[in-house]
Amino acid sequence: MLHSSQRWINERRFPRSRIPDYYRQIYGDSPATPQIHVMYPGDVLNDNQLMPYSPYRAKLRAGTLNHLIDDQYKEEIAAVGKNNG
């Protein structure tokens, strides 16, 4: 969601860091509960062990990466602005 009228959605999305707690809240916690790994691009899951290799982990702020949108999608945001006036 890169158009200025849609950018608010990026702030309202459910942060992936909260997914394990959300799952347990809804479905409970038991020995049969699946293990949920919070992963980012570059992380590796090997035999159900998380290898946190993602460079994005060091860039997390308050559990999100939303602050990177303007920089990483600079050209796309400019193109959306041009195409939509």
C-alpha positions as CSV (number, residue, x, y, z in Angstrom):
1,M,0.0,0.0,0.0
2,L,2.1,2.8,-1.3
3,H,-0.4,5.5,-2.5
4,S,-0.8,8.3,0.0
5,S,-4.5,7.5,0.5
6,Q,-3.6,3.9,1.4
7,R,-0.5,4.3,3.5
8,W,-2.5,4.3,6.8
9,I,-3.1,0.6,6.2
10,N,0.7,-0.1,6.7
11,E,0.4,1.3,10.3
12,R,-2.7,-0.8,11.1
13,R,-1.4,-4.2,9.9
14,F,-1.0,-6.9,12.5
15,P,2.7,-7.1,13.4
16,R,4.1,-10.5,12.7
17,S,5.9,-10.3,16.1
18,R,2.5,-10.7,17.7
19,I,1.4,-13.8,15.8
20,P,2.6,-16.4,18.3
21,D,0.8,-14.7,21.2
22,Y,-2.3,-14.1,19.1
23,Y,-2.5,-17.8,18.1
24,R,-2.1,-18.9,21.8
25,Q,-4.8,-16.4,22.8
26,I,-7.3,-17.8,20.3
27,Y,-6.4,-21.5,20.3
28,G,-4.8,-22.0,23.7
29,D,-1.5,-23.4,24.6
30,S,-0.8,-27.1,25.0
31,P,1.9,-29.6,24.1
32,A,0.2,-30.0,20.7
33,T,0.2,-26.3,20.0
34,P,2.3,-25.7,16.8
35,Q,5.5,-23.8,17.3
36,I,5.3,-20.5,15.5
37,H,8.5,-18.9,14.3
38,V,8.5,-15.2,13.6
39,M,10.6,-15.0,10.4
40,Y,11.9,-12.2,8.2
41,P,13.6,-12.3,4.8
42,G,16.9,-14.0,5.2
43,D,16.0,-16.2,8.2
44,V,16.3,-19.9,7.8
45,L,14.2,-22.7,9.4
46,N,16.3,-25.9,9.8
47,D,14.7,-28.9,11.5
48,N,12.3,-26.6,13.2
49,Q,15.1,-24.4,14.6
50,L,15.1,-20.8,13.7
51,M,18.3,-19.4,12.4
52,P,17.8,-15.6,12.7
53,Y,20.0,-14.5,9.8
54,S,17.8,-11.7,8.6
55,P,19.4,-8.3,8.5
56,Y,16.0,-6.8,9.1
57,R,16.0,-8.0,12.7
58,A,18.5,-5.3,13.6
59,K,16.2,-2.7,12.0
60,L,13.0,-3.5,13.9
61,R,11.4,-0.6,15.7
62,A,8.5,-1.4,18.1
63,G,8.3,-4.8,16.4
64,T,7.8,-3.5,12.9
65,L,9.7,-2.4,9.8
66,N,7.2,0.2,8.7
67,H,9.8,2.9,9.0
68,L,11.7,1.4,6.1
69,I,8.9,1.8,3.6
70,D,9.7,5.3,2.4
71,D,13.4,4.4,1.8
72,Q,13.0,0.9,0.3
73,Y,10.1,1.8,-2.0
74,K,11.1,5.4,-2.9
75,E,10.9,4.8,-6.7
76,E,7.6,2.9,-6.5
77,I,6.0,5.6,-4.3
78,A,7.1,8.3,-6.7
79,A,5.7,6.3,-9.6
80,V,2.3,5.9,-7.9
81,G,2.2,9.6,-7.2
82,K,2.9,10.4,-10.9
83,N,0.3,7.9,-12.2
84,N,-2.4,9.1,-9.8
85,G,-1.8,12.8,-9.8
